[in-house]
Structures are given as C-alpha cells and as structure tokens.
Amino acid sequence: MTYVDGFVIAVSKAKLEDYKAIALLGRDVWMEYGALSYVECVGDDVPYGEVTSFPRAVQATDDEVVVFSWITYESRAARDEIMAKVMADPRLQATMANPPFDAKRMIFGGFQAIVEA
C-alpha cells in the first residue's frame, strides 16, 4: 500500500507567492526522485476550532493561511530513499535556508495507507 508524508504549516498571506514558488520547486524535485504524487493546498474552509483545528494546530494568526500538503510513495522504503535524495538536493537546500514560514510550527509525519481507492 501507498506511503504518505503529510504536512501542515501556517504561511503569512504576504508570503504566499514566495511559498508557492518553493512548493513548485519541491514538486519538481520530489517527482524527479520518484514520488508518486505531490499536493499543496491552501486553506479555504478551515475555521479556528474551540479545542482542535488545523489553524490551532499550527498556531495560525489572522494574517496567515493554513497549508496542507502530502506526498505519496510506493512504500516506506521508497519514501526513505527518495527523502534522502531530496534532503541532499542543493536546489531545496538553498531555498529552505530562509523559508517563508515558521518551520518550528510545522506538523509532519509519515503514514501507512490502510484504505485506498
């Protein structure tokens, strides 16, 4: 079954175009190294919940939007191999030296799919 890396971050509305440029580069790099798919989404209907929510999870402020992203791979082994190549790629290292978001508030993790269609 497919392996998925998921990410949630808060991005300043003023820096959304900068983020999109990095996301496009990320798409190209991940796909070049063998990812099955790469998706970046900007929150459109993500209310700030009383107890839990996407904005609350990343401590989003009024001047930020929530970005929800995922990358799919053939397997965990494929993900580990691809991720090592991606993290060593100089194109991403240069852009991530000063990202247009607060990386300390990023939520991420790897997930094994249990149901797919």
PyMOL commands that set and color helices and strands:
alter all, ss='L'
color gray80, all
select helices_A, chain A and resi 13-32+54-57+76-88+90-95+103-105
alter helices_A, ss='H'
color red, helices_A
select strands_A, chain A and resi 3-12+37-42+64-73+107-112
alter strands_A, ss='S'
color yellow, strands_A
deselect
rebuild
show_as cartoon
